[in-house]
Amino acid sequence: MAITASMVKELRDTTGAGMMDAKKALTETAGDMEAAVDWLRTKGLAKAAKKSGRTAAEGLVAVAVEQGTAVAVEVNSETDFVGKNAEFQSMVKGIADVALTVDNVEALNAADMGGKPVSEVVTDKIATIGENMSVRRMAKLSGASVVSYVHNAAAPGMGKIGVLVALSADNDAFGKQVAMHVAAVNPASLSEADLDPSVVEKERQVQIDIARESGKPEAVIEKMIVGRMKKFMSEVTLLNQDFVVNPDLTVGKAAEEAGVEILGFVRLEVGEGIEVVKEDFAAEVAKAVKG
């Protein structure tokens, strides 16, 4: 029986097995899907599937820098404990190094890492460690100089928050200060020009509604909005924020004094935006008893 790509995909979706393992299982069982699942289970290759429905919101962000290009990659696990596991950390570092050669997560998962696609390396590690894991995000940045910073480091180059800052010229000391600022303050964008217009409009409407509650004339309200939006921009855009190292300067002004231009930044924080459903202890026990 001919083994089709759709059959391989179905088996992979069902078991969490790697592409080549799924194809081999179907070949060995003449395309019988149930038998293929059993074949994978007997080989220990379907173990990861039991973990795939569990929320992975912990893990690590790793950074890697090479000749003016840098990357930050988030690899998730279920528990913070796994983030301290040397085996997991080694895998994450390897994935970050591979990420320097690709441009997005899809390409990263398909990229070669020690003779296997990254996705299969992760699947193998799920089976070994026993927790669900995933390569969730990556971001790449280039410039004359790119500085990286990891906050709450669990190991060199990886931790809970990873930051990259691209500069127009070499100034590692200043770049590191800006990266630490980004980690602490979490700006929404580099400048007003980079800010999502929908975010700006939403804030403007909120401020208009607040101002109108005061009962002041529309002409006065318009002036109030100008001032409030300026304040908003100073809070959410990196170049307009007060520099944590020297609050008397904005980050943009500090860059001018340092003789460099900040070209861009990346900030990835582990688990950011992932909704974790928490159960009470009694519910967890009851769930475990029911299997």
N, C-alpha and C positions, 0 to 999 in steps of 0.2 A: 504493500500500500504506500502511495506517495505521501510523504510528510509535508504538509503545507505550513506556511508562515503563520496562518491564523490558528492552526492546531498548536503550534509551539507557543504562541502568545496566550492561548487559553490555558495551557498547562502551567505556564509561568505565573499567570494571574491567580490560578488556583492554589499553587504550591509555594510560590515565592522562589522557585529554583532558578538558576542561571539559564541563559538561552541555550548554551551548548549542552548542559545537563538535561534540559527539557527535550531537546531534539534527540539526544541519545536515548532517553527513556522511551520516547515514541517509536524510535527505530527498533529498539530491543523488544517492544511489545506489539509490533505491527500496527501501530496507530490506535491501539485500544486505550482510551483516555483513563479509565479506571485502573487498568493494569499499570499504566505509566505512573499514575500517582503512587500506587503501591511499590513500584520499582524504585521510585525516588525515596520513598519512606524507608525502604530496606537499606538504601545506601546512605541514609542520614542526610539527604539533600533537600528534604521537604520540611525539615524542622523549623526553618525560619518562618514558614507560612503561619504557624501557630502564634507567632509574635506580631504579625503584620497589622493586626487590628488595634494594637495597643498604642497609646499616644506617646510619641517621643518628643518631649519638650525640653529635655536637658541636653548635655553634650558639651561641645567645645567649638569655638571659632579659632581657626588657625590662619596665620598670615605668612606669606612668602614673598620675598623681594629679589628681583634679578634684573640688573642693568636698566634701571629707569622704569621697570614695570613691576607692579605688585598686585597681589590677589589676596582676598579674604574669603574663607570658605566656612560655612556652618555645617557641622555634622552632628546630627541629633541622636540621643539615646533616651531611654526611659527614665533613668535615674542619674543623679549627680555622682553617685558612687562609680559608675562606669567611666565618667569623665576623668577619674583619677587612676584608671586602669592603664598600666604601661602599654599593654597590647593594643588597646583602643587608641591611645595617644600616638603610637607608632603608625597606625593606619591613617589617622587624621593628618599627620605630618606628610605622609606619602601622598595623600589625596591633594593636599595644598600644593605640593611640588608639581603634581600632574596638572593642576589647574592653571599653572603659569603658561601651559601650552595650548589652552582652549579658551573659548569666549563665553560659554554659558553652561548651565548645569546639565542640560541634555547632552552636550558634547562631552562634558566631564564624566558623566555616568558611563558613556560609551568608550571613553579613552582607555588605552592600555595602561595597566599598572602591574608590573611583574608578570606579564603573560596573560592576564585576564582583564576584562572590562572592569572599571571601578565598581559598577553596580554588582558584579559577581563577587568582588572582594568584600563588599559590604554584606552581601547575603551570607557568605562564608563566615564572616565575623559574627553575624547574628546567631548562626548555628553554634558557634564556639562559645560565645559569651552568654547567650540566652536572653538577650533583650532586643526589642525592635530598634532599628537604627535607620537613618536615611541621610543622604546628602541633600540638604534642603535649599541652600542658597550659595551663590558665589558672586563676588563683585571684583572688577578689575580696574586698575588705574595706572595711567602712564604720565610721565613728566620728565623734565630735566633731572629732577630728584624726587623720589617717593620715599616718605618716611612711614614706618609702621609702629604701632604701639598696641600692646595687649594689656588690658586691665584685668586684675584678679587672675594672674597667670597661674595655670596648673602645671605648666612645663614651658620650656623656652619656645616662644612663638605661638602659644595657644592659651586661651583662657575664656572667660565669659563674655568679654567685649573685645572686638578687634577693630582697630581704626587704621586707615591709610590716609595720608595727606600728600598731594602732589604739589610741588613747588616749581617755580620757573628757573630756579638756580639752587646750587648746593647750599644748604644751611640746616644741617641735621639738628642742631640744638634748638633752633626756632621751630623747625618742623615738629620735633618731639613735643614741644610746649603746646603747639596748636592741636596735635593729636590728643594730648591729655585733656585739653579744653573740650574737644569734640566728644570724647568719652564721657566727660562729666556733665556737659550741658545738653548734648544731643540736639544740635540745630536741625531744622527741617530742610534747609537748603543752603547753598553757598551765598547766594544773593537774592534780591527781590526778583531778578530776571529769571532765576531758576525755580522759583516757588510755583507750585501748582496754582493756576488761576482760580480754580474752584475753591481752593483753601482761602485765597485772598478775598474772594467775593463773599464767601460764607462769613468770614470774620467781619467784613465791612457791614454786612446786613445785620449781624448781631449787634455791632456798635451803634448802628443807626436806630435799631429798636430800643436799645438801652437809653440813647440820648433823647429819643422822643418821649420816653417815660417822664423825663424831667419837665416837659411842657414848654421848653424853650422854642423860640421861632426857628423856622427852617434855615434861615441864614446863619444863625448862631450854631445850629446843629452841624451844618456843613463844615464850619471851622473846627468844631469839636472832633469831627470824624477824621479830618486831616491829621490832627495831633495824635489821635488814638491809633490810627493806622501806622503812623511813623513809629510809635512806641511798640506796636505789634511787630513791625519789621525788625526793630532792634532786639526783640526777644527771640525771634525764630530763624533769622538769617545769620550765618556764621560771621560774615564780614562786618555786620553791624552790631554784633553782640559785644558787651564789655568783656575784655580779655581777662580770664581768671588769674593770669599771672600778674597783670597790671590793670586793674579795673578803671584806671584813669584813661586808658586807651581802648578803642574798639579793636577787634582782631584785624580789621582792614588797615587801620592806622599803624598798628604794631608791625604788620607785614611791610608797610612802606618804610618804616624805620629800620627794619631788618634787611631791606634791600631786595626783597623777593615778592613775587606775586603768588597768591594761593590759587592754584588752577582747579582744584576739586578735592573732595574728600569722600570717604566711605566709612560708614559705621555699622557694624553688624553685632547684634547682641543675641546671645543664645535664647531661643524660645520666644523671641519677640513676635507678638501677633498670634501665637498658637493658643487656642482655647483648650484649657485642661479641665476635664470634668472630674471633680473630686467626689469621692464617696466616703461616707463615714465608716469607721472600723467595723461596726456590726454588719453593715451592708456588704463590705468586702468579704467578711467571713462567710456570710450566707451565700454569696455568689460562688465562693470557692467550694463550699460544700455541695452545691448543686452541680458543680463541674462546668 
